[in-house]
Amino acid sequence: MHREAIDAFVRANSIRSAMAAPIGAESGTLGTLTVYTARPDDYDAADAELLTALSDQASLAITNASR
């Protein structure tokens, strides 16, 4: 779904590259960990692996904190 507010945010922050990884839990997705930069085509597979590892750690931390 296209949203004008998101376009405005992207323009205001000069975003050229973005990447997101889901933060999951047993009950489903809790949210996403998102990074962005003003440099075009700035992320690669290694960055995706790191972001995934960080989102997995966030999921564990959130799950443990809620117990």
N, C-alpha and C positions, 0 to 999 in steps of 0.2 A: 504494500500500500504506500503510495506516495504522499508525503506530508510536507507542506510548505514550511512549517516550523523547523523541520530537520534541514531543509535546504538553506534556510536562513542561518542556522547554527553552523553549517558547513562553510558558507560564505564568510560569516563573521570571524571564524577561526582559521580561515585559509586551509582547510583540510583537503589534502590531495590523496592520502592513503589511509585506510582504516582496516582493522582486523578485530574480530571478536571470537571469544570462545565461551561456550555455555558453562555455567556453574550449576552442576547437577546435584541432585539428592535422591534418596530412595523414593520420595514422593513426586519427583519430576524436576523440571528445570527451575532453579531459583532466580536466575538472572543471567547476565553475561558480564564478562570481563572484556572491556573494549579499550583499544589503544588507537591513536591516530596521530598523524604528522602532516606537516605542510609539504613534505617531499613526495613527489609522485613515485609510484611503484617502489616504495621503500621497504616493504616486508618480503621475506622469503620463507622457505620451508623451515629453516632453523628457527626463525622468529615464531612461526606457527607452533612448532613443538614446544618452545619455551612458554608461550602464552597458554597452551593447553596444560602444561605442567603447573603453571601458576594458578589456573582456574581449578585444577584438581585439588591443589593445596587449599584454596579458598573454600572449596566444597567441604573438605575434611574439617577445616576450622569452624565453619558455620554449623556443621552437623554436631561436632563435639561441644560447641558452646550452647547448643539448644538442648542438650541432654541434662 
